[in-house]
Amino acid sequence: MGMTSLTSRELNHDVSKAKKAAEDGPVVITDRGRPSHVLMTYEQFERLTGKRRNLIEALSMPGLSGIDFDPPRSVISTREVDLS
């Protein structure tokens, strides 16, 4: 994953170039030579912010159909309680 840097002027002149560059990694937008913003794909943003998936979404991700998942069954037993 590479990082690209563009000036605000370059971004304004060619937004599609910036969006394509964001596919390979974050794009740092500079204003007067100083970093001011970061452009990234929404998928990268979700990974960065730690969006949680539910179990159904996680198991339906592409490429996971070939993984065997057979967890051992839990055995839960009761025990006597002394309330004296």
N, C-alpha and C positions, 0 to 999 in steps of 0.2 A: 504494500500500500504506500504510494508515494504522496508527497505533499506538494501542491502547486501554489505559487504566489502570483496574484494579479493586482494591478493598480485599480482604483475605482474607475478610472477612465477606460482601461481595457475591459473591465466588466460591462460598463455601459455600452461600449462599442460592439461587444460580441458575447452576449449572454449565453448563447448555445455552446460556445467554446468553454465557458466556465462550467456549464452543466455537464458537458462531456468529461472535463477534467475531474469533476467531483465524483464520477464513477470510479476513478482510480484512487481516490482518497480526498481528504479535506483540502479545500482551496482557501488560502488566506487572502483576504482582500485588504489591500493597504490604502491608506489615505494620507497623503503627504509623507510617504515613506515609512509610516508606522502601521503595524497591523491593527485593523479596526473591526473586521468581521470575519466569520468563517462560513463557507458554503459547503454543505455536505448532503449526501442523499438522505432521504427519510429513513431508509433502512439503517444507515450508519448512526443516525440520530437516535433511533430506537435502541440500538445496541448500547450506545453511550449512556443513555438515560436509564437503562436497565428495565425496559418495559417487560413486564411479566406476561408470560403466556399461560393459558390454562393447559391442562393435560391433553385435551383433545387437539388444540392447535399444535402443541409440541409433537404429538405423535403423528399428525397429518403432514408434517414438513416433508418436502421432497427428499428422496434418497434414504428415508428411514424404513421403508417397507421391507428391506432385506435383513433388518436387525431382529434377532430372536430375543424375545422378552418373556421370560417365564419365571417370575419371582416365586420364591418358596412361600407356601401358605402359612400364615401366622397361626400359632396355636395359643389361644387365650384360655387360661383355666381360672376357675374361681378359687377363692380360699376362704377359710372360716374367719369370721370376725368375732372378736371378743368384746362385747359391749358392757362388761361388768365393771 
